[in-house]
Amino acid sequence: MGDAVQQLDTETVDLRDGLSSPIVTKLTQLLRVTEQALLSQESASIKQISQLAHGLVQEISEHLKRQDKRIAELENLATTDGLTKVLNRRGFEERLSHELSIAKRHGVGGVLIFVDLDEFKPINDTHGHAAGDEVLTTVSNLIKTQVRDTDYVGRLGGDEFAILLPRSNKQNGVRRAEDLDRKINNAYANWNGTNIQIKASCGMHMYSADAEIKPLLEAADAAMYAIKQERRSRLGLKSR
């Protein structure tokens, strides 16, 4: 019996990297008292074992809850853009993949909108990168006010954003893209008392139940780029 307890005691030491110190302490105490109770058969010792076991179960339960919370926080950090607090590319593509699976399973489609800021580099060059960050934050906050709880917003990198509208039809998608285009292009970011005008191009692409991620992203990007080129041509500006 002593060999068995010694083996359990060794395993307790091995658990120290994964469990908090109070849990290890209680587990060690439980093993010691168990060995004594088995030798003495005293009811007081058995009662003490019960109390220690109950406390240990509670301690482990709380520890696991904290671990689950920490894991969720780390997963959120891995899929969230640190600046704008919307999904990053990885997080957005994960949600897109999930929604495309649902679309395929239920035979429904949706809308993908791409937003790319126009003349963003001159803002960084003129006012500095901190001002550019303020513009990006302003745009992301504006986009978040224009979406449903079931929609997803992501910053794919640089000054490019994407909005996924699951189970939306073309009419709704066009209206949402036009509303977003109008609001962004009439918005300003305030930086050190200066109102920086924001300009952007918004492109929309419908997706069907058999859509795939890469072609869908490319199609939405092409739709946005076509809008950008048309706008620049109208203003007499050179292509990017």
Secondary structure, 3 states (H helix, E strand, C coil): CHHHHHHHHHHHHHHHHCCCHHHHHHHHHHHHHHHHHHHHCCHHHHHHHHHHHHHHHHHHHHHHHHHHHHHHHHHHHHHECCCCCCECHHHHHHHHHHHHHHHHHHCCCEEEEEEEECCHHHHHHHHCHHHHHHHHHHHHHHHHHCCCCCCEEEEEECCEEEEEEECCCHHHHHHHHHHHHHHHCCCEEEECCEEEECCEEEEEEEECCCCCHHHHHHHHHHHHHHHHHHHHHHCCCCCC
